[in-house]
Amino acid sequence: MNTGKYIFAQMIEFLPQRVFDGFVAKYEGNKYVKHFSCWNQLLVMMFGQLSNRDSLRDLILAIEAHRQKKYHLGFGKNVTRSNLSKANEKRDSKIFGDYAYYLIEIARKRRANDNFEIDGKVYAFDSSTIDLCLNVFWWAKFRTTKAGIKLHTLYDITTQIPAFIHITNATVNDMNAMDVIPYESGAYYVFDRGYVDYKRLYNITKHTAYFVIRAKKNLQFQYTQMNPVNERNGVMSDQIGKLTGFYISQYYPDEIRKVVYYDKETNRTFVYLTNNMELTSEQIALLYKNRWQVELFFKWIKQHLKIKSFWGMTENAVRIQIYTAVISYCLVAIIENELMIKRSTYEVLQILGISLLDKSPIGELFFNTDRNDVKELSSDQLTLNFF
């Protein structure tokens, strides 16, 4: 990496600016802009994410404290609270959303993992609700006294990167978000039982993709075939049959497979439904077991990538902040891969978060820092403003 540059500037060199400029042109983001461009806006927002700024005022104060470095950090000439607030309110959030998805694809390709026990792409789908103040975020009202938004996330289990994020009002039912999942032929999609909707599950079958979902207790199922099982592996039964409810059988007319699995670790019995007839029953259980990775992802980001406060009150501003957090997360994943860093994402975030204005070559940060020193850093000081 180039020496003499700030760590933040070195990080930004991993971002494809021309691609971002293409999205800016598509949505006319820089129309009538004289000084504070969309690229400047993106870098300022990312600096706020990585340096853990609590508010818009806090972010601007931090930038003003280093005003002589603004040019070298890529912020442009005119960074004010008013300019940034207006940009987040007015500029199309799709610029940042499209760029986030572009970086997601890059990060997933870089992190492609051939060591997973099942061939093919494996996704887990779930949602997380972010509570908001009703008096401020009135547009996100979902209860009499509450406001909030939901992040419906399709999590790539093999790369540990969110492949798709759909932002909605918290009132939106989780099952409705299944309609916007970009299903891929041959891929596996794992759901909890809150997503049992047989019309939507049949839609996955029509896309020649596979689902594994935990069945509800009121399952109406008649088996026509029993597969051999090995109870020593926890599989209690493996049956192929059809759903028998009057409406349900019309919603899902094809054969479906039911696997009953006993988990010794939790002392619980699970009933799974799937449209895959080829995998072993143990593999079906393994797929569902890996669904917990999306919940661990939500838990992880709530602990280490917290949103303490949003930096804007409009829906557009909230979306931009979420997308810039996703961009920051993907950038860190890309840097991890490019520099072959053998550390956890959290450790990388910690080290980068306290080194943004350092001028060391970025690689030296990770190979010269003692792991014990990293663990002693305060997570409150180093978190991204994500959740």
C-alpha positions as CSV (number, residue, x, y, z in Angstrom):
1,M,0.0,0.0,0.0
2,N,1.1,3.6,-0.6
3,T,3.0,5.0,2.4
4,G,2.4,8.5,3.6
5,K,-1.4,8.1,3.2
6,Y,-3.8,8.0,6.1
7,I,-5.2,4.5,6.8
8,F,-8.7,5.7,5.9
9,A,-7.4,6.9,2.5
10,Q,-5.6,3.6,2.0
11,M,-8.9,1.7,2.7
12,I,-10.8,3.8,0.2
13,E,-8.4,2.7,-2.5
14,F,-10.0,-0.8,-2.3
15,L,-13.4,0.8,-3.4
16,P,-14.2,0.9,-7.2
17,Q,-15.0,4.6,-7.5
18,R,-16.0,4.4,-11.2
19,V,-18.7,2.0,-10.4
20,F,-20.1,4.3,-7.7
21,D,-19.9,7.2,-10.2
22,G,-22.0,5.1,-12.6
23,F,-24.8,4.8,-10.0
24,V,-24.5,8.5,-9.3
25,A,-25.0,9.3,-13.0
26,K,-27.9,6.9,-13.2
27,Y,-29.8,8.6,-10.4
28,E,-28.5,12.1,-11.1
29,G,-27.0,12.4,-7.6
30,N,-24.6,15.2,-8.5
31,K,-27.1,17.3,-10.4
32,Y,-26.7,21.0,-9.4
33,V,-23.9,20.0,-6.9
34,K,-20.9,22.4,-6.8
35,H,-18.7,21.1,-4.0
36,F,-20.0,18.3,-1.8
37,S,-20.4,15.4,-4.2
38,C,-22.0,12.0,-3.6
39,W,-18.5,10.5,-3.3
40,N,-17.6,13.0,-0.6
41,Q,-20.9,12.2,1.1
42,L,-20.1,8.4,1.0
43,L,-16.6,8.8,2.5
44,V,-17.8,11.2,5.2
45,M,-20.6,8.7,6.2
46,M,-18.1,5.8,6.1
47,F,-15.6,7.7,8.3
48,G,-18.5,8.3,10.8
49,Q,-19.3,4.6,10.7
50,L,-15.7,3.4,11.2
51,S,-14.8,6.0,13.8
52,N,-18.1,5.4,15.8
53,R,-19.6,8.8,15.7
54,D,-22.8,9.1,17.8
55,S,-24.6,11.8,15.9
56,L,-24.3,14.2,12.9
57,R,-23.0,16.9,15.2
58,D,-20.4,14.5,16.6
59,L,-19.3,13.5,13.1
60,I,-18.9,17.1,11.9
61,L,-17.0,18.1,15.0
62,A,-14.6,15.2,14.4
63,I,-14.1,16.3,10.8
64,E,-13.6,20.0,11.8
65,A,-11.0,18.9,14.4
66,H,-9.0,17.5,11.5
67,R,-10.0,20.1,8.9
68,Q,-6.5,20.2,7.4
69,K,-6.8,16.5,6.5
70,K,-10.2,16.8,4.8
71,Y,-8.8,16.9,1.3
72,H,-6.4,13.9,1.9
73,L,-9.3,11.9,3.3
74,G,-11.5,12.6,0.3
75,F,-14.1,14.7,2.1
76,G,-14.0,17.7,-0.3
77,K,-13.9,21.3,0.6
78,N,-17.3,22.1,2.1
79,V,-18.3,19.6,4.8
80,T,-20.9,21.1,7.1
81,R,-23.7,19.7,9.2
82,S,-26.2,21.4,6.9
83,N,-24.7,20.1,3.7
84,L,-24.5,16.5,5.0
85,S,-28.0,16.6,6.4
86,K,-29.4,17.9,3.2
87,A,-27.5,15.4,1.1
88,N,-28.8,12.5,3.2
89,E,-32.3,13.8,3.0
90,K,-32.4,14.7,-0.7
91,R,-30.1,12.4,-2.6
92,D,-31.5,9.1,-3.8
93,S,-30.7,6.3,-1.4
94,K,-30.7,3.9,-4.4
95,I,-27.2,5.3,-5.2
96,F,-25.9,3.8,-2.0
97,G,-28.1,0.8,-2.1
98,D,-27.0,-0.3,-5.6
99,Y,-23.4,0.3,-4.6
100,A,-23.8,-1.8,-1.4
101,Y,-25.2,-4.7,-3.5
102,Y,-22.3,-4.4,-5.9
103,L,-19.8,-4.6,-3.1
104,I,-21.7,-7.5,-1.5
105,E,-21.1,-9.5,-4.7
106,I,-17.4,-8.7,-4.7
107,A,-17.1,-9.6,-1.0
108,R,-19.0,-12.9,-1.5
109,K,-16.8,-13.9,-4.5
110,R,-13.6,-13.1,-2.5
111,R,-14.9,-15.1,0.4
112,A,-16.1,-18.1,-1.6
113,N,-15.7,-21.2,0.6
114,D,-15.4,-24.7,-0.9
115,N,-15.1,-26.4,2.5
116,F,-18.8,-26.4,3.3
117,E,-20.2,-29.9,3.7
118,I,-22.9,-29.5,1.1
119,D,-22.3,-28.4,-2.5
120,G,-24.1,-25.3,-3.8
121,K,-25.1,-22.0,-2.4
122,V,-26.8,-22.0,1.0
123,Y,-28.8,-19.1,2.4
124,A,-30.6,-18.4,5.6
125,F,-33.4,-15.8,5.7
126,D,-34.5,-13.9,8.7
127,S,-35.4,-10.4,9.9
128,S,-34.3,-8.0,12.7
129,T,-36.3,-5.1,14.0
130,I,-34.7,-1.7,14.8
131,D,-36.7,0.4,17.2
132,L,-37.0,4.1,16.5
133,C,-38.4,7.1,18.4
134,L,-42.0,7.6,17.3
135,N,-41.9,11.4,17.8
136,V,-39.0,11.7,15.4
137,F,-39.5,8.9,13.0
138,W,-43.2,9.2,12.6
139,W,-43.1,7.6,9.1
140,A,-42.0,4.3,10.6
141,K,-44.9,3.9,13.1
142,F,-46.0,0.3,13.7
143,R,-47.7,0.5,17.1
144,T,-49.5,3.2,19.1
145,T,-46.4,4.3,20.9
146,K,-43.6,2.7,18.8
147,A,-41.8,3.2,15.5
148,G,-39.4,0.9,13.8
149,I,-38.0,-0.7,10.7
150,K,-37.1,-4.2,9.7
151,L,-34.0,-5.5,8.0
152,H,-35.0,-8.7,6.1
153,T,-31.7,-10.4,5.4
154,L,-30.7,-13.2,3.1
155,Y,-27.4,-14.4,4.7
156,D,-24.9,-16.4,2.6
157,I,-23.8,-19.1,5.0
158,T,-20.8,-20.2,3.1
159,T,-19.2,-16.7,2.7
160,Q,-20.7,-15.2,5.9
161,I,-21.8,-12.1,4.0
162,P,-25.4,-10.8,3.8
163,A,-26.4,-11.4,0.1
164,F,-29.6,-9.4,0.2
165,I,-31.1,-6.8,2.6
166,H,-34.6,-5.6,2.2
167,I,-35.6,-2.6,4.4
168,T,-39.3,-2.2,5.3
169,N,-41.5,-0.7,8.0
170,A,-41.7,-2.9,11.1
171,T,-45.4,-3.6,10.3
172,V,-44.5,-5.7,7.3
173,N,-45.1,-9.4,7.9
174,D,-41.9,-11.5,7.6
175,M,-43.5,-13.9,5.1
176,N,-44.3,-11.0,2.7
177,A,-40.5,-10.4,2.4
178,M,-40.2,-13.8,0.8
179,D,-41.6,-12.3,-2.3
180,V,-38.6,-10.2,-3.0
181,I,-35.9,-12.9,-2.4
182,P,-33.9,-13.3,-5.7
183,Y,-34.2,-17.1,-5.8
184,E,-31.4,-18.9,-7.7
185,S,-31.9,-22.3,-9.3
186,G,-30.2,-25.1,-7.3
187,A,-29.6,-23.0,-4.2
188,Y,-30.8,-23.9,-0.7
189,Y,-32.9,-21.5,1.4
190,V,-33.3,-22.1,5.1
191,F,-36.2,-20.6,7.1
192,D,-37.6,-20.8,10.6
193,R,-41.2,-21.8,11.0
194,G,-42.4,-18.2,11.1
195,Y,-42.0,-18.3,7.3
196,V,-44.3,-21.3,6.7
197,D,-46.5,-20.1,3.8
198,Y,-47.1,-23.0,1.4
199,K,-47.8,-20.7,-1.6
200,R,-44.5,-19.0,-1.2
201,L,-42.7,-22.3,-0.5
202,Y,-44.2,-23.7,-3.7
203,N,-42.8,-20.6,-5.5
204,I,-39.3,-21.7,-4.5
205,T,-40.0,-25.1,-6.0
206,K,-41.1,-23.4,-9.2
207,H,-37.8,-21.6,-9.3
208,T,-36.1,-25.1,-9.1
209,A,-34.5,-24.0,-5.8
210,Y,-34.7,-25.9,-2.5
211,F,-36.0,-24.9,0.9
212,V,-35.6,-26.4,4.4
213,I,-38.0,-25.0,6.9
214,R,-39.1,-26.0,10.4
215,A,-42.7,-27.2,10.4
216,K,-45.4,-25.8,12.5
217,K,-47.1,-28.0,15.2
218,N,-50.4,-28.2,13.3
219,L,-48.8,-29.8,10.2
220,Q,-51.2,-31.9,8.1
221,F,-49.2,-34.5,6.3
222,Q,-49.7,-38.0,5.0
223,Y,-46.7,-40.0,4.1
224,T,-46.5,-42.3,1.0
225,Q,-42.9,-43.5,1.4
226,M,-40.6,-44.0,4.4
227,N,-36.8,-43.7,3.9
228,P,-34.3,-45.7,6.0
229,V,-32.8,-43.7,8.9
230,N,-30.0,-44.0,11.4
231,E,-31.3,-43.1,14.8
232,R,-27.7,-43.0,16.2
233,N,-27.3,-39.8,14.1
234,G,-30.3,-38.3,15.6
235,V,-32.7,-38.9,12.7
236,M,-36.0,-40.3,14.0
237,S,-37.9,-40.5,10.7
238,D,-37.6,-39.5,7.1
239,Q,-40.8,-39.6,5.0
240,I,-42.0,-38.4,1.6
241,G,-45.7,-37.6,1.2
242,K,-48.2,-34.8,0.6
243,L,-49.8,-32.0,2.6
244,T,-53.5,-33.0,3.4
245,G,-55.3,-29.8,4.4
246,F,-58.0,-28.7,1.8
247,Y,-56.4,-25.4,1.0
248,I,-52.8,-26.3,1.9
249,S,-52.9,-29.2,-0.6
250,Q,-53.8,-26.8,-3.3
251,Y,-51.2,-24.3,-2.3
252,Y,-48.5,-27.0,-2.4
253,P,-49.7,-29.9,-4.6
254,D,-46.3,-31.6,-5.1
255,E,-44.7,-34.2,-2.9
256,I,-42.8,-32.9,0.1
257,R,-40.4,-34.5,2.5
258,K,-40.6,-34.5,6.3
259,V,-37.5,-35.2,8.5
260,V,-37.8,-35.6,12.2
261,Y,-34.5,-35.0,14.0
262,Y,-33.5,-35.2,17.7
263,D,-30.7,-32.8,18.7
264,K,-28.7,-34.2,21.6
265,E,-27.0,-30.9,22.4
266,T,-30.3,-29.1,23.1
267,N,-32.4,-32.2,24.0
268,R,-35.0,-31.0,21.5
269,T,-36.8,-32.6,18.6
270,F,-37.3,-30.7,15.3
271,V,-39.5,-31.4,12.4
272,Y,-38.3,-30.2,9.0
273,L,-40.0,-29.8,5.6
274,T,-38.0,-29.7,2.4
275,N,-38.6,-30.2,-1.3
276,N,-35.1,-31.8,-1.7
277,M,-35.3,-35.5,-2.2
278,E,-31.6,-36.2,-2.8
279,L,-29.8,-35.0,0.3
280,T,-29.4,-37.4,3.2
281,S,-31.6,-36.7,6.2
282,E,-28.5,-35.8,8.2
283,Q,-27.7,-33.1,5.6
284,I,-31.2,-31.7,5.9
285,A,-30.7,-31.4,9.6
286,L,-27.2,-29.8,9.0
287,L,-28.7,-27.2,6.7
288,Y,-31.2,-26.1,9.3
289,K,-28.6,-26.1,12.1
290,N,-26.7,-23.6,10.0
291,R,-29.7,-21.3,9.9
292,W,-28.6,-20.1,13.3
293,Q,-25.7,-18.3,11.6
294,V,-28.1,-15.5,10.5
295,E,-29.2,-15.1,14.1
296,L,-25.6,-15.1,15.3
297,F,-25.0,-12.5,12.6
298,F,-27.7,-10.2,13.9
299,K,-26.5,-10.8,17.5
300,W,-22.9,-10.0,16.4
301,I,-23.8,-6.8,14.7
302,K,-26.0,-5.7,17.5
303,Q,-23.1,-6.1,19.9
304,H,-20.3,-4.8,17.7
305,L,-21.9,-2.7,14.9
306,K,-24.5,-0.8,17.0
307,I,-26.5,2.1,15.9
308,K,-26.6,4.4,18.8
309,S,-28.6,7.1,16.9
310,F,-29.5,7.8,13.3
311,W,-27.9,10.8,11.7
312,G,-31.1,11.8,9.9
313,M,-34.8,11.7,10.5
314,T,-36.2,10.9,7.1
315,E,-36.6,7.4,5.6
316,N,-34.1,8.3,2.9
317,A,-31.5,9.4,5.4
318,V,-32.0,6.2,7.5
319,R,-31.6,4.0,4.3
320,I,-28.4,5.8,3.4
321,Q,-26.9,5.3,6.8
322,I,-27.8,1.6,6.7
323,Y,-26.4,1.2,3.2
324,T,-23.1,3.0,4.1
325,A,-22.8,0.6,7.1
326,V,-23.2,-2.3,4.7
327,I,-20.6,-0.8,2.4
328,S,-18.2,-0.4,5.3
329,Y,-18.8,-4.0,6.4
330,C,-18.1,-5.3,2.9
331,L,-15.0,-3.1,2.5
332,V,-13.5,-4.6,5.6
333,A,-14.3,-8.1,4.3
334,I,-12.6,-7.2,1.0
335,I,-9.5,-5.9,2.8
336,E,-9.4,-9.0,4.9
337,N,-9.2,-11.2,1.8
338,E,-6.9,-8.9,-0.3
339,L,-4.3,-8.6,2.5
340,M,-4.8,-12.3,3.6
341,I,-5.5,-11.2,7.2
342,K,-5.9,-14.1,9.5
343,R,-8.0,-12.4,12.1
344,S,-11.7,-12.1,12.8
345,T,-13.8,-9.4,11.3
346,Y,-14.3,-7.9,14.7
347,E,-10.5,-7.7,15.3
348,V,-10.0,-6.0,11.9
349,L,-12.7,-3.5,12.7
350,Q,-11.1,-2.7,16.1
351,I,-7.7,-2.1,14.6
352,L,-9.0,0.0,11.7
353,G,-11.3,2.0,14.0
354,I,-8.5,3.4,16.1
355,S,-6.0,3.8,13.2
356,L,-8.0,5.8,10.6
357,L,-5.7,8.8,10.8
358,D,-2.5,6.8,11.2
359,K,0.0,6.9,8.3
360,S,1.4,3.4,8.6
361,P,1.1,1.0,5.6
362,I,-2.2,-0.7,6.2
363,G,-0.8,-4.2,6.2
364,E,1.5,-3.4,9.1
365,L,-1.4,-2.8,11.3
366,F,-2.5,-6.4,11.3
367,F,0.9,-8.1,11.4
368,N,2.5,-5.9,14.0
369,T,-0.5,-5.7,16.5
370,D,-0.5,-8.2,19.4
371,R,-3.8,-10.1,19.5
372,N,-4.1,-9.7,23.3
373,D,-3.8,-5.9,22.9
374,V,-6.7,-6.1,20.4
375,K,-9.0,-8.0,22.8
376,E,-8.4,-5.3,25.4
377,L,-9.8,-2.5,23.2
378,S,-13.3,-1.3,24.2
379,S,-16.1,-2.4,21.9
380,D,-18.0,0.7,22.8
381,Q,-15.1,2.8,21.3
382,L,-14.8,0.8,18.2
383,T,-18.3,-0.2,16.9
384,L,-19.9,0.7,13.6
385,N,-23.2,2.5,13.8
386,F,-25.1,-0.3,12.1
387,F,-27.6,-1.8,14.5
